[in-house]
């Protein structure tokens, strides 16, 4: 009886030990599955705190994206086109009191059907009413043959060709207004295209002004040429002088290059014609704003009798 009982007891003990081992393995397997599940959630070996943090970051990202989408849908609440908030992709910013925008998206906001071209330095826009070009670095843009002065030039900002908002609005023959109470800018669409240069510029004024600019400053930088033209147009606007360009030039002892009308035989270069158009379109160089005299002499009548304004190109300017 003792011999048969011992094997039975041994078998029972062995069964209990095997059962305990199996139970321990099951617990280990369950723990490993749970740990691996946590790893799969976090994309790595993360603890509970790290997993919670990652989930929170994901929720914050979703909220930020949703907020951004809401802002895009709401539009730019500081700029309105015909009463509707403008898109938020206009690259709008202010510098020295001037509002700048990216040319292409602003054009699309004003005319969705606009065709846009880019050759690496120049943006060209076309609609049924407007042909516009703007070359990076130039001090003007050209719209329907009109030359619009940009004192800071056509700029490349964040890989976008950028110009003053007012210039784009003028090119599209729209109106621009500022509401000081709400701090908002309002644009009202017009015909869609500025009056052409052929019909806008007085051809006789352009004839004489471009020749005077060429004779006096044809080899100088563009703004130096413009400043010479500004003096002529400031005199035209003054009640003290004749009210035509040729009348101003023909005054005795004023513009020696006029030479009793012989100036008409001069052929202006392209930059002098552009400078004349810029001036006739209202472009005025800030440094010589309001100047009525210029000379290149160190002891001229103006230097002794008039207030000095600035030096541009090869001339000194006076009020």
C-alpha positions as CSV (number, residue, x, y, z in Angstrom):
1,X,0.0,0.0,0.0
2,X,2.9,2.3,0.7
3,X,4.5,1.7,-2.6
4,X,1.2,2.4,-4.6
5,X,0.4,5.5,-2.6
6,X,3.7,7.2,-3.2
7,X,3.4,7.3,-7.0
8,X,-0.1,8.6,-6.7
9,X,1.0,11.4,-4.4
10,X,3.9,12.2,-6.7
11,X,1.6,12.3,-9.6
12,X,-0.7,14.6,-7.8
13,X,2.1,16.9,-6.8
14,X,3.4,17.0,-10.4
15,X,0.0,17.9,-11.7
16,X,-0.3,20.7,-9.2
17,X,3.1,22.0,-10.1
18,X,2.3,21.9,-13.9
19,X,-1.0,23.7,-13.2
20,X,0.9,26.5,-11.3
21,X,3.4,26.8,-14.1
22,X,0.6,27.1,-16.7
23,X,-1.2,29.7,-14.6
24,X,2.0,31.7,-14.3
25,X,2.7,31.5,-18.1
26,X,-0.9,32.7,-18.8
27,X,-0.4,35.7,-16.5
28,X,2.9,36.5,-18.2
29,X,1.2,36.2,-21.6
30,X,-1.7,38.4,-20.6
31,X,0.7,41.1,-19.2
32,X,2.8,41.0,-22.4
33,X,-0.3,41.4,-24.6
34,X,-1.4,44.4,-22.4
35,X,2.1,46.0,-22.6
36,X,2.3,45.4,-26.4
37,X,-1.1,47.0,-26.8
38,X,0.1,50.1,-25.0
39,X,3.2,50.1,-27.2
40,X,1.0,50.0,-30.4
41,X,-1.1,53.0,-29.2
42,X,2.0,55.2,-28.7
43,X,4.0,54.0,-31.6
44,X,6.8,52.9,-29.2
45,X,7.5,51.9,-25.6
46,X,5.4,54.5,-23.8
47,X,4.1,54.6,-20.2
48,X,0.5,55.6,-19.4
49,X,1.4,59.2,-18.7
50,X,3.2,59.5,-22.1
51,X,0.3,57.9,-23.9
52,X,-2.1,60.4,-22.3
53,X,0.2,63.3,-23.3
54,X,0.4,62.1,-26.9
55,X,-3.4,61.8,-27.1
56,X,-3.7,65.3,-25.7
57,X,-1.3,66.7,-28.3
58,X,-3.2,65.0,-31.1
59,X,-6.5,66.5,-29.8
60,X,-4.8,70.0,-29.6
61,X,-3.5,69.6,-33.2
62,X,-7.0,68.7,-34.4
63,X,-8.4,71.7,-32.6
64,X,-5.8,74.0,-34.1
65,X,-6.6,72.7,-37.6
66,X,-10.3,73.1,-37.0
67,X,-9.7,76.7,-35.8
68,X,-7.6,77.5,-38.8
69,X,-10.3,76.1,-41.1
70,X,-12.8,78.3,-39.4
71,X,-10.6,81.4,-39.9
72,X,-10.2,80.6,-43.6
73,X,-13.9,80.2,-43.9
74,X,-14.5,83.5,-42.1
75,X,-12.0,85.3,-44.2
76,X,-9.8,88.3,-43.3
77,X,-11.9,90.4,-41.0
78,X,-9.7,93.5,-41.6
79,X,-10.2,93.6,-45.4
80,X,-13.5,93.5,-47.3
81,X,-14.2,93.3,-51.0
82,X,-17.8,94.5,-51.8
83,X,-18.7,93.9,-48.2
84,X,-17.3,90.3,-48.1
85,X,-14.3,89.4,-46.0
86,X,-11.3,88.8,-48.3
87,X,-9.4,85.5,-48.4
88,X,-6.7,85.0,-45.8
89,X,-4.0,83.9,-48.3
90,X,-3.2,87.4,-49.6
91,X,0.2,87.7,-47.7
92,X,-1.0,91.1,-46.3
93,X,1.2,93.1,-44.1
94,X,1.9,96.8,-43.3
95,X,5.1,98.7,-43.5
96,X,5.6,102.4,-42.8
97,X,1.8,102.9,-43.0
98,X,1.5,101.2,-46.4
99,X,-0.5,97.9,-46.8
100,X,1.2,95.4,-49.0
101,X,-0.3,92.2,-50.6
102,X,0.8,89.4,-52.8
103,X,-0.1,90.4,-56.3
104,X,-1.4,87.1,-57.7
105,X,-3.8,86.1,-54.9
106,X,-5.1,89.6,-54.6
107,X,-5.8,89.7,-58.3
108,X,-7.7,86.4,-58.0
109,X,-9.7,87.8,-55.2
110,X,-10.7,90.8,-57.3
111,X,-11.2,88.7,-60.5
112,X,-11.4,84.9,-60.1
113,X,-11.0,84.3,-63.9
114,X,-7.6,86.2,-64.1
115,X,-4.9,84.4,-66.0
116,X,-1.5,84.5,-64.3
117,X,2.0,84.1,-65.8
118,X,5.4,84.0,-64.2
119,X,8.8,83.9,-66.0
120,X,11.0,83.9,-62.9
121,X,11.2,87.7,-62.6
122,X,7.9,89.2,-63.8
123,X,4.3,88.5,-63.0
124,X,1.8,89.0,-65.9
125,X,-1.9,89.2,-65.3
126,X,-4.6,89.1,-67.9
127,X,-8.4,89.6,-67.7
128,X,-10.9,90.7,-70.3
129,X,-10.3,94.3,-69.1
130,X,-6.7,94.4,-67.8
131,X,-3.2,93.5,-68.9
132,X,-0.7,94.0,-66.0
133,X,3.0,93.3,-65.5
134,X,5.2,93.7,-62.5
135,X,8.9,92.9,-62.5
136,X,10.7,92.3,-59.2
137,X,13.0,95.2,-58.4
138,X,11.3,97.8,-60.7
139,X,9.9,101.0,-59.2
140,X,6.6,100.7,-61.0
141,X,4.0,98.3,-62.4
142,X,2.4,98.6,-65.9
143,X,-1.4,98.3,-66.2
144,X,-3.1,98.8,-69.6
145,X,-0.1,100.9,-70.6
146,X,-0.2,103.1,-67.5
147,X,2.9,103.4,-65.3
148,X,2.1,103.4,-61.6
149,X,5.0,104.4,-59.3
150,X,6.0,102.2,-56.4
151,X,8.5,104.0,-54.2
152,X,9.7,100.7,-52.6
153,X,9.6,98.8,-55.8
154,X,8.1,95.4,-56.7
155,X,9.2,93.1,-53.9
156,X,9.6,89.3,-53.5
157,X,8.4,88.5,-50.0
158,X,8.1,84.8,-48.9
159,X,8.4,83.8,-52.5
160,X,5.4,85.9,-53.5
161,X,5.6,89.0,-55.7
162,X,4.3,91.8,-53.4
163,X,3.1,95.4,-54.2
164,X,1.1,98.0,-52.3
165,X,-2.6,97.1,-52.1
166,X,-3.5,100.6,-53.4
167,X,-1.6,99.9,-56.7
168,X,-3.5,96.7,-57.3
169,X,-6.8,98.4,-56.5
170,X,-6.0,101.3,-58.9
171,X,-5.0,98.8,-61.7
172,X,-8.3,97.0,-61.4
173,X,-10.2,100.4,-61.4
174,X,-11.6,99.7,-57.9
175,X,-12.0,102.0,-55.0
176,X,-10.2,101.8,-51.6
177,X,-11.4,103.3,-48.3
178,X,-10.4,103.0,-44.7
179,X,-12.9,102.8,-41.8
180,X,-11.0,104.2,-38.8
181,X,-13.7,103.2,-36.3
182,X,-13.5,99.5,-37.1
183,X,-9.9,99.5,-38.4
184,X,-11.0,97.8,-41.6
185,X,-10.1,98.3,-45.3
186,X,-12.9,98.3,-47.8
187,X,-12.6,97.7,-51.6
188,X,-15.4,98.4,-54.0
189,X,-15.0,96.8,-57.5
190,X,-15.2,99.1,-60.5
191,X,-14.9,98.4,-64.2
192,X,-12.2,95.8,-63.7
193,X,-9.4,97.6,-65.6
194,X,-7.7,101.0,-65.4
195,X,-8.2,103.5,-68.3
196,X,-5.6,102.8,-71.0
197,X,-2.4,104.9,-71.3
198,X,-3.2,105.8,-74.9
199,X,-6.3,107.6,-73.8
200,X,-5.1,108.8,-70.4
201,X,-1.9,110.6,-71.2
202,X,-2.0,114.0,-72.8
203,X,0.2,113.3,-75.9
204,X,1.4,116.9,-76.1
205,X,2.4,117.0,-72.4
206,X,4.1,113.6,-72.8
207,X,5.9,114.8,-75.9
208,X,7.5,117.9,-74.2
209,X,8.0,116.4,-70.8
210,X,9.8,113.3,-72.0
211,X,12.1,115.5,-74.1
212,X,12.8,117.9,-71.3
213,X,13.6,114.9,-68.9
214,X,15.9,113.4,-71.5
215,X,17.7,116.7,-72.2
216,X,18.2,117.4,-68.5
217,X,18.7,114.0,-66.9
218,X,18.5,111.2,-69.5
219,X,21.6,109.5,-68.1
220,X,20.5,109.6,-64.5
221,X,18.6,107.0,-62.3
222,X,14.8,106.8,-62.8
223,X,13.9,108.8,-59.7
224,X,16.4,111.5,-60.7
225,X,14.6,111.8,-64.0
226,X,11.2,111.7,-62.3
227,X,12.2,114.6,-59.9
228,X,13.0,116.8,-62.9
229,X,9.6,116.0,-64.4
230,X,8.0,116.7,-61.0
231,X,9.4,120.2,-61.0
232,X,7.8,120.9,-64.3
233,X,4.4,119.5,-63.2
234,X,4.6,121.4,-59.8
235,X,4.9,124.6,-61.8
236,X,2.0,123.6,-64.1
237,X,-0.1,123.1,-60.9
238,X,1.0,126.5,-59.4
239,X,-1.0,129.7,-60.2
240,X,2.4,131.5,-60.5
241,X,3.4,129.6,-63.7
242,X,1.7,128.7,-67.0
243,X,-0.7,125.8,-66.9
244,X,0.7,123.7,-69.7
245,X,4.0,121.8,-69.9
246,X,5.2,123.6,-73.0
247,X,4.2,126.9,-71.5
248,X,6.3,126.2,-68.4
249,X,9.3,125.2,-70.5
250,X,9.0,128.2,-72.8
251,X,9.3,130.7,-70.0
252,X,12.2,133.1,-70.4
253,X,15.4,132.2,-68.5
254,X,13.9,129.0,-67.0
255,X,14.8,125.9,-69.0
256,X,17.8,126.5,-71.2
257,X,17.3,123.2,-72.9
258,X,14.0,124.3,-74.4
259,X,16.0,126.5,-76.9
260,X,13.0,128.4,-78.3
261,X,11.3,125.1,-79.2
262,X,14.4,123.3,-80.6
263,X,13.9,120.8,-77.8
264,X,11.2,119.2,-80.1
265,X,14.0,117.8,-82.2
266,X,15.4,115.7,-79.4
267,X,14.5,112.0,-79.3
268,X,14.0,110.8,-75.7
269,X,15.2,107.4,-74.5
270,X,12.9,104.8,-73.1
271,X,13.7,105.6,-69.4
272,X,12.8,109.3,-70.0
273,X,9.5,108.3,-71.6
274,X,8.8,106.0,-68.6
275,X,9.7,108.7,-66.1
276,X,7.4,111.2,-67.9
277,X,4.5,108.7,-67.8
278,X,5.1,108.0,-64.1
279,X,5.0,111.7,-63.4
280,X,1.9,112.3,-65.5
281,X,0.3,109.5,-63.6
282,X,0.9,111.3,-60.3
283,X,4.2,109.7,-59.3
284,X,6.2,112.1,-57.1
285,X,9.6,111.4,-55.5
286,X,9.2,112.0,-51.8
287,X,12.5,113.7,-51.3
288,X,11.6,116.5,-53.8
289,X,7.9,116.7,-53.1
290,X,6.8,120.2,-54.0
291,X,10.1,121.4,-55.5
292,X,9.9,124.2,-58.1
293,X,13.6,124.5,-59.0
294,X,16.6,122.3,-59.9
295,X,20.1,123.0,-61.0
296,X,23.6,121.5,-61.3
297,X,25.5,124.6,-60.4
298,X,27.1,125.3,-57.1
299,X,26.3,129.1,-57.2
300,X,22.9,129.3,-59.0
301,X,20.2,131.8,-58.3
302,X,18.1,129.0,-56.7
303,X,20.9,127.9,-54.4
304,X,21.2,131.5,-53.1
305,X,17.5,132.3,-52.9
306,X,15.4,129.1,-52.4
307,X,15.1,126.5,-49.7
308,X,17.2,123.4,-50.4
309,X,15.2,120.1,-50.7
310,X,17.5,117.2,-51.8
311,X,20.1,116.0,-54.3
312,X,18.9,113.4,-56.8
313,X,21.0,112.2,-59.7
314,X,23.1,115.1,-60.9
315,X,20.8,117.9,-59.7
316,X,20.0,119.8,-56.5
317,X,16.4,120.6,-55.9
318,X,14.8,123.6,-54.2
319,X,11.4,124.7,-53.0
